[in-house]
């Protein structure tokens, strides 16, 4: 892959990861999880599509449809595996409670 292709892939996958975080919400750590997952899944989807010769939505060397599909699957899987993001800290115990 050439430099501009890598930059385009990083831009698209970062936007998808950031949009997923905007929809799901969460902390900065969640955003980093989603963006890094989007990068890995995007490149993995593109690589697998090259191996299978599946060329759909092709822009240069990027197979957009399989890469975006893999990114969405990866983000949903990461969200499920990470668990709920709105965990509340435990309530402090009162001295009078037994």
C-alpha positions in Angstrom: 0.0 0.0 0.0 1.2 3.5 -0.8 1.4 6.3 1.7 -1.8 8.1 0.6 -3.7 4.9 0.7 -2.6 4.2 4.3 -3.6 7.8 5.3 -7.0 7.4 3.7 -7.5 4.1 5.5 -6.5 5.6 8.8 -8.8 8.6 8.2 -11.8 6.5 7.3 -11.3 4.0 10.2 -10.7 6.8 12.7 -13.9 8.6 11.7 -15.9 5.3 12.0 -14.3 4.6 15.5 -15.1 8.2 16.6 -18.6 8.0 15.3 -19.1 4.8 17.1 -17.9 6.4 20.3 -20.2 9.3 19.8 -23.2 7.0 19.5 -22.2 4.7 22.4 -20.6 7.3 24.7 -18.1 6.5 27.4 -14.8 7.6 28.7 -11.5 8.6 26.9 -10.3 5.0 27.4 -13.4 3.8 25.5 -12.7 6.2 22.7 -9.1 4.9 22.4 -10.4 1.3 22.4 -12.9 2.1 19.6 -10.4 3.9 17.5 -7.6 1.3 17.8 -10.1 -1.5 17.2 -11.3 0.4 14.1 -7.8 0.7 12.8 -7.0 -3.0 13.3 -10.4 -4.2 12.0 -10.2 -1.9 8.9 -6.8 -3.2 7.8 -7.7 -6.8 8.6 -10.9 -6.5 6.5 -9.0 -5.0 3.7 -6.3 -7.7 3.9 -8.8 -10.5 3.9 -10.7 -9.0 1.0 -7.4 -8.9 -1.0 -6.8 -12.6 -0.1 -10.4 -13.6 -1.2 -10.3 -11.3 -4.3 -13.5 -9.6 -3.1 -13.4 -6.2 -4.7 -16.5 -4.2 -3.7 -16.4 -0.4 -3.3 -12.8 -0.2 -4.4 -10.9 3.1 -4.2 -7.3 2.5 -5.4 -5.9 -0.3 -3.3 -8.7 -0.1 -0.7 -11.7 -2.4 -0.7 -14.0 -0.2 1.2 -17.0 -2.3 1.7 -15.3 -5.4 3.3 -13.0 -3.1 5.3 -15.9 -1.1 6.7 -17.9 -4.2 7.3 -15.0 -5.7 9.3 -14.6 -2.4 11.2 -18.3 -2.4 12.3 -18.1 -6.1 13.3 -14.9 -5.4 15.3 -16.4 -2.4 17.0 -19.5 -4.2 18.1 -17.4 -7.1 19.3 -15.1 -4.7 21.3 -18.1 -3.0 22.8 -19.6 -6.3 23.9 -16.4 -7.7 25.3 -15.5 -4.4 27.1 -18.8 -4.6 29.0 -21.1 -1.7 30.1 -19.4 1.7 30.1 -21.5 3.3 32.8 -20.2 1.4 35.8 -20.9 3.4 38.9 -18.4 3.3 41.8 -19.5 1.4 44.8 -21.5 3.5 47.3 -19.4 4.3 50.4 -20.6 2.4 53.5 -22.1 4.3 56.4 -20.5 3.7 59.8 -23.9 2.7 61.2 -24.5 0.0 58.6 -23.8 -3.6 59.7 
